[in-house]
Amino acid sequence: MQQGDRDYEWLEAIRSGDKKGLTQLYQYVMPSIVKLVIRYGGTEEHARDLFQDTILILYKKLQYSEITLTSSFSTFFIAICRNLWANHLKKKSNNHVTFSDDIKSMYDDQPDWYEVEEQSLQTRMLYKALNKLGDDCRQLLELFFQKVPMDEIMIRMKYGSYEYVRRRKFMCKNKLIEFIKNDPSYKELTENQKGIL
Amino acid sequence: MRNPEESELIEKYLSDDLAKEERMLFEKRLSADQELLEMVYLHQTLLRELGDAKQLGLLNSLREITEKPYRKTFIPNIKQVVTAILLLLACIWCSWYFLAYKPGNSSRQITAPEPVTPDVAPVIDTPKITPATPLASLNPADFQPNPSLEGLVGTSFRGDEPVRAYFAKPEQASRLLSRNGAVRVTMKGSILTTESIVSKDFTLIVYSNRETDFNAGKYLFSTQTIIQPASDGEFLFSTSPLIKLKPGLYYIVLTETGFSEPVAVTSFRVEQE
């Protein structure tokens, strides 16, 4: 298989959420991401987050437009990671962090990259908060956010009454909101959302 | 959120399920209640980001994938493939070389004593072989006659003693073939004399065609030969060592040990098989 074919297969795996392709990509790029992050004071956990953030950015971008690669996919992927990590360090320390020129040029050519990146980080923040909940609460809210009717939620979650579903949903949602509000990036989220509503 | 009712009110507002009056009333509250407004923003974001089943599926997959340890899948690039092939070829060549020239391979093993001057040739029972001469590509200079030896080719008399010798092999200017850089040189001939020479030693010395080497006493091979009486006045000598010689012109000089004057000289050419 040619390098270019594999690169576009990985893009396709991200677009479709193909788990096998994403696993291969994870195995391929993770050593480089870990090396990059550890060199700049991060941990393997940060590297895992960066991988997920980058995948989500590309996924969101691919939902409505194509990505034209001007370098190998792994180089492109690592460049996005490097940029995200530089932004993270910048926010954390208020110090000047060198921006990746190749990515800056790409973002400047297509300004929606900035928006997609911001939105992806928000999504991941919400998702992390969701995963802090217990399984029961998480499943209940997942169904609720996907607009599954309450009576169907009651059946699927094997709850005894509609009233219990209401109360349980309220309780779980409050817990989720508490986790979100405790996240350091929550403030940024609300400020950005004000402009959208 | 302060109670389930308020939570549901937000949900209805965002899904546009409020009646016109209810909506106006709610928006009036929003303009005055900062906390409520914040909850509306948050609800809207949650519904948009976590309500996408495909995206949520992707996030769940990523969480599972990244929980596993990673290992780099080795997919070689062209440089790595070329390097691997070159290394493999080098290994094959080295294996072949060491197998072909390993000690104990009698057809190729050439060991030799330190070169000595012909006058003090070592006393040995078996032929000794001189240091290996690397096989070189053909060079016309290696076939140029050695003027100092060319004039001595044939037999000669040493002093006034009636000793003559002849080389039956190799015949003058004969052609010998080298195999794997080594040549079997059969040195065979007879010595004719009227006096008894059984107690005397004779030495066979092989020289290159370089006049400077000959004049400096540098030789390629030297062996003391045993002479056997054949008939009245005739003594035979014979030896057949394997000598590592590159293609070129060579001379064999038979001398009586302790004397520098040659008794007989012959030449031969080595060519590669």
Interface residues (C-beta under 8 A of the other chain):
Chain A: Q3 R6 G17 K19 L22 T23 Q24 Y26 Q27 Y28 M30 P31 V34 R48 F51 Q52 I55 L56 Y59 Q119 Q122 T123 R124 L126 Y127 L130 N131 L141 E142 F145 Q146 K147 R166 R167 K169 F170 K173 N174 L176 I177 I180 L189 T190 Q193 K194 L197
Chain B: M1 N3 P4 S7 E8 E38 M39 V40 Y41 L42 Q44 T45 L46 L47 E49 L50 G51 A53 K54 Q55 L56 G57 L58 L59 S61 L62 R63 E64 I65 T66 K68 Y70 R71 K72 T73 I75 N77
